[in-house]
Amino acid sequence: MRDTTAGGGVFGNREYRHLFAAQVVALAGTGLATVALGLLAYELAGARAGAVLGTALAIKMVAYVTIAPIAGACADRLPRRGFLVGLDLVRAAVVLALPFVTEIWQVYLLIFVLQSASAAFTPTFQAVLPDILPDEKQYTRALSASSLASSMETLLSPLLAAVLLGVFSFHWLFGGTAAGFLVSALLVVTSRVPRAKPNERTGVLDRIASGTRIFLATPRLRAVLALDLAVAGAGAVVMVNTVNYVHDVLGLADAEVAILLAANGAGTIVVALALPKVLDRLAERTVMTAGALVLCAGVAGALGLSLVDGSWAPSLVVWALLGAGAALVLTPVGRVLRRSTAESDRPAVFAAQFSLSHACWLLSYPIAGWGVTAFGFTAGWVALGVLAAGGTVAAFALWPRHDPEVLTHVHFDVPAEHVADAERTADGGWRHAHAFTIDALHRRWPDTAAVPAR
Ligand SMILES: [Zn+2]
């Protein structure tokens, strides 16, 4: 997967290879630890699986939404290698503390600490990338690979846990996970991470907000946000409801839970592998909105299955569709973010995508967990279907069909060197055209209807 999604050249860089491996190992460990913690909570409380898992995943998303932007904003003020190693050690310590846990609240507290460390790791890691990969193309590939890895963690860790739990007891899983974090720390220690060059923005709050502001001011990024909602709405069916669906609706056992999650993971992986070639020929808008339609079809299929009390073979197809649709939407996100931002704003915008997409999951997990537990599969999945369909419709509406990089626009109050190539307009402005991104000189998206291209 790495070579096709990230391009060959990036992995020739030793520092990047080590850091990326550290991120992937730590992501896999965090995913496994989350599932294992959910099972421990289940063992302690004897509560229903859906509610416990819904709570655990909601805590995860709260940590991601609150911690990640703060870490992203502070990342270039800390000794970054030490910080990354510390985050691995915190996570290893959390996992090693688990045998001593006796109360359910302790489990939820540990999930919060674990996920906070994980949420801080990814933006810090991404902030390091431009310093070890000065070539802009390589940096962008690396950033895309990293954000893809963290999306895939959300999609694939239940599958990985289901497979491993089929082989090991979850107490062994804890040991393996702690070892994984130590390996990740070792990989960071053995790489050279240069000290940060602070950028020109000073206030931390300003920097937290800047990524989101660019996101909300750029039409195609608003569409990405709507697509995040579609992914979260449809994905929660798989993440939260698979266990109960297999047991309560299909009347099958844990082995079939693993198989159904594997069907979903297979859909994701196949698409993620095939997509880089497809993206050379098709526009991102086409691929990503098609993915959203696949997600809607998947939720509709799940809804149909809930009405006929389930059926095994169609369930496999529906779960694979849900995996494929998510990959169609998420794989090109890195390219879209890259195309939509100036180089210096990329870390802020990737951090914003990280937080905003997790905020969408924060909306869908409670519906899938508590909503389905209280009102049943059909009602809960209708609500998730509304999220998915709403996100899809919004994405079609928000993303202009004609979406060129170069836009003609008019300036009124900018430094003379920026408008050196411009021509005067009747109302005293300067009109010119160039590859357009929201930045300090371009705070609003130009109204292309009012400024006809020449
Ligand atoms: Zn301009």
Boltz pocket constraint, residues with backbone or C-beta under 6 A from the ligand:
constraints:
  - pocket:
      binder: B
      contacts: [[A, 409], [A, 411], [A, 418], [A, 432], [A, 434], [A, 441], [A, 442]]
      max_distance: 6.0
